[in-house]
Amino acid sequence: MNSLNHHPWLRAVSTTALLCLLAVALLLVALGGYQWGLNPAEAPTALLLIAAGLAAGGLGAMLHVIASALLKSSANSFRAYNALLDVSELMRRQVEHARATAETSAMSDWAKRIVYREKDYEFLRDTILGAFVRQDWAMAEHLIGELEGEFGFPAEAAQLREEMARRRELTHEEQVVSALERFDTLCNAQKWHQARRECDRLSKLFPQDARIAGLPQEIELRRNQYKRRLLRDYEQTVRHGEVERAHTLLLELDHYLSASEAAALKESARGVFKAKMQQMGVEFSIAVSEKRYDSAIDVGLALMREFPNSRFAHEIENLLPRLRERARQQGSAVVQP
């Protein structure tokens, strides 16, 4: 919608007023001219009518100019507001991208034993199962040793060695079935990148199997099905006003939508992010008023991460030193006998 149309009543009123005043001005000028021509002795009265007509026309023009200036100012304000929303959305996407990049880096660099042990363990176990599917038994044995020695899971390592021994005895058909089960597990967990890597490996391992050849298309089909489900859930939560759920779905949809699909959701997404920001602002204010300073700090930091360019974020940033001091004093008062 054109931002000039946010106040159609103002444009209509100004146009109507201008037309009315111009009509009155023309009528007065015409009457003055007619009276002067009819009776030159009434020239002063005629001149007065003409002057009044010109004044009315000038007043109409002046009011129209003022209204136009107000409309232009309003349009500029709405454009600035939309620009700020675009910047806020861009910042949110950048924060989310940075967060996703950090997580990916942590998972791909597991051998350095840094960041999150649980994610390292999950990635290691997935890699072992992938080695089973590829029949890379030497790599599988090495990784199982890592699981046992570095992570301290001897019982699970023993189970995986038993599973590896069983798989080495499988027939060709059983190996394909096992690979398809592994593929299905990855898709159900929405691990699309790992599923694609498995497809590439399986196509080299079982080049003549039609079921393996159809897996790339199966990935795209299931990924699109999952995206459509996310979109349906998002539309439903927006209709029901479930801000928290809609916000979560939007963050997940961000990894699936094309540029045109994202543009179609732009207006509703703005509404959701604005509602989420206001909701977090209310939670922050309530926590402060109830003197739950630790909770207020947690909510405030989360809001600053989600909406770093918002007015709320700047205000909370200024309040954080004072809140931390009050939280420290509150904690000291609790531990005193």
N, C-alpha and C positions, 0 to 999 in steps of 0.2 A: 504494500500500500504506500502511496506517495505520502510523505510526511506532511505536506501542505494540507492534506485532507483530514488531519486529526481534529481540526476545529471547523467543520463545514458551516456551523451556525454563524460563526464570526464573519466568514466570507459572505454568507447570504445576507446577514444584517447590514454589513457595510455596503453591499451592492444595492440593496433595497433603499437604504437611506440616501445613497448618492442619486439614484433615479428619482426619488421623491423630491429631493431638494432641487435637482435640475429641472424637474417639471414645474415646481413652484417658481423657480428663477425665471424660466421661459414665460410663464404666465404673467408674472409681475412686469417683466420687461415689455411683453406684448401689450399689457394694459396701459403701461406708462406711455408707450409709443402711440397707441391708439388715442389715449386722452389728449396727448400733446397735439396730434394731428387734427383731432376733432375740435379742440378748443385751445388755441395757443395761450389764452389768458390763464389756463390752468398748468402752465409749464412747471412751476415749482412742485406741484403735487405729482406731476408726471415724472419729473426728475427723481423725486423721492421714491416712487415706485420702481423706476429703473435701477436706482442705487440699491434698493432692497433686493431686487432680483439678482443683481450682480453679487451682492453679499451672500445671498443664499447659495448661489452657484459656487462661490469661493469656499463657503463653509462645507459644502458637500465634497468638493475636491480635497479639502484639507482632511476631513474625516476619512475619506477613502485612502489617502496617503498613509494616515496613522494606522488604519486597519491593515493595510498591506505590509507596513513595517512590522506590526505585531505578528502577522502570519509568517513573514520571513524569519523573524526571531524564533518563533515556535518551530519552524521547519529546521533551523540550524540546531536548536536544542535537541530535537528528536534524532537528527543525524548524528550529533555528538553522543547521545545516549546509545544509539545502535552501534556506533563505533566502539564505545567503551565495552559493550556486551561482546562484540567480536574479539576485542583484545583480551577480555576475561576468559572467553572460551579458548582462545589460542594459548593463553598462559596455562589453563587447565590441561589442555592436550600436551603441552610441553612437559608439565610436571608428571603427567601420567606416563608419557614416553620415557622420561628419565627414570621413573620408578621401574617400568618394565625392563629397561635396559640394564638397570642395576641387578634386577632379579635374574635376568638371562646370564649376565656376567658371572653371578654367584654360582649358577648351576653349571655353566660350561667350564668353570675353573676349579672344579671340585678337588683336583689332585693337589692343589696348594693348601688344602685343609683350612680354608678361611671362610668367614661369614657364617652361613647357617648350616649346622650339622644335619638337621632334619632334611633339608633340601639336597644336601650332598648325598645323604643315604638314599633318598628316593631316586635321584638321578643314577646312582651307582647300581641300584637294584634293577632299574629299567634297562641299563646298559647290559647287565648280565643276561637278562631275559632276551634282549635283542641278539646277543652273541649265541644264545641257544638256537634261536630261529635261523641264524646264518650258518650254524654248525661250526662256529669259530671256537673250538673246544679249548685251545691253548689260551685265548684271550679270556674265555669264561673262567677257566681255572685261576688265572692270574687275578681277575677281579674278585672272585670268591675269596681268595687269600687276603685281598685288601679289606673286604667286608669283615673277615674274621679277625685280622690283626689290627687294622687301624680303627675300625668302628666297634670292635668288641662284641660281635654277634656270632659266637661259635656254633650255637644251636641252629640258627638260620643258615649258616654256611654249610653245615652238615646236610640240612634238608635240600639245599640247592645242589650239592654234589650228588645226592641221590637222584634228584630230578635230572641232572645232566647225564648220569649213567643210564637212566631210563630212556631219555630222548635219543641217545646214541644208538639205541636198539630199534628205534622206530622205522617203519617202512616209509617209502616215498609218500604214500597217501597220508599216512599219519603225520608226517612232517608238514605237509601242506595244510592239513586241518589245524595243526598246532600253530602254524604261522598265521592262518586266518583268524584264529581265536585271539592271538596277540594283537593283530590289526584291529579287531573289533574292540578290544579293551582300550586301545589308544584312542579310537574314535569316540567311544563312550565317555572318556575322560577329557574330550576336546583337546587332545594333544596332537593337533593337526600337523605341525612341523615334524614331529617324531614319526607320525604315521606316513608322511611323504618319504621320509628317509628309509623307513622300512620297505615301502613299495619299491624304491630304487634297488635296495639290496635283494629283495625277494625276486624281482624280475631277472636279476643275474643268476640267482640260485636255482630258480624254477622257470627258465625261459619259455618252456613249451606249455605251461599250464594256463588255460584260459581264465581260470578264476583269479590267478595272480595278475594276469594282464589287465583285468577289469578293475583293479583296485584304485588306480588314480581317479577314474570317473566316480567310483564309489565314495572317495574322500570328498570330492566336490559336491556330490549329491547330499551326503550327510551333513556337510558343513552348511550348505544352503538351507537344509531342513532345520538345522539348529538355529540359524540366523532368523528364519521365518518365525520359529517359536519364540525367540527373544523379542521380535517385533510385536507379535501378538500379546505377549505378556506385558510389554512396555505400554502398548495402547490401552490395555485393560487397567493397568495401575494408574495411568494418567487420568482415565475416566473416573476412577474411584478415588482420586486424590491421594494415593499412597506415595508420598514424596520420597521416603527413604528407599522403598523398593524401586521406584522409577529411576532414582539417581543411580542405584547400583546397576540396574539394567543398562542405563545409558553408558556407563563406564565400560561394561562388557561389550556392548554393541559397537563401541568405538573401534574395536579390532576387526569388525566384520563388514562395516558399511563402506560402499563406494562413495566417491565424491558427490554424485547425484543423489544417492540415498541419504547421505548426511545432510545435504541441502534441504531435502524434503522434511527432515525432522528438526530443522534449525529453530523454528519458532517455538515448537513445543519444548525442545531441549532448553531454550532460554528460560521458559517458564519454570521448568523443573529445577534448573540450577539456581534460579532466583529464589524459589520457594525453599530449596535446601539451604541456601545461604541464610535466609531469614530464620529458618528453623534452628540452625546452629547458633545464630545470634541470640535468639530467645533462650536457648539452653544455656548459653554463656551468661546472659544477664541474670537468669534465675539462680545459677550456681553462685554467682558473685553476691546476689542479694541474700542468699541463704548461708553465706560465708563458707561454702564448700570450695575453698580456693584451689585445692589440687584438681578437682573436677573441672573448675573453670579454666585452669591453665591447659588441661588436656583438650577440652573442647576448643579453646582459643587457638591452640597450635594446629589442631586439625583443620579449623576454618582457614587459617593462614596458608596451610598447604594446598587446600582445595581451591581457594579463591584469593590468590596472593595479591591481586591488583584491586581488590574491593575496598570500599570505605571501612567496612567492618574490620578487615585485616589490618589496616593502618591504625585504627583506633585501639585494637587489641594489642598490637605491637607496642604502642606507647604505654599501655596499662600493665604489661607483663612484669616489668621490674617491681612495681608496687605489689602486684599479686603474689609474686614469688616471696617477697619479704613478709607479707602477711601469712602466707602458707608456712614459712619457716617459723614465725612467731607462734602460730597456732600449734605446730608440731612440738615446739619447745614447751608450751603450756601444758600439753597432754602428758608429756613424760615426767613433768615435775611431780614430786610426791605431795 
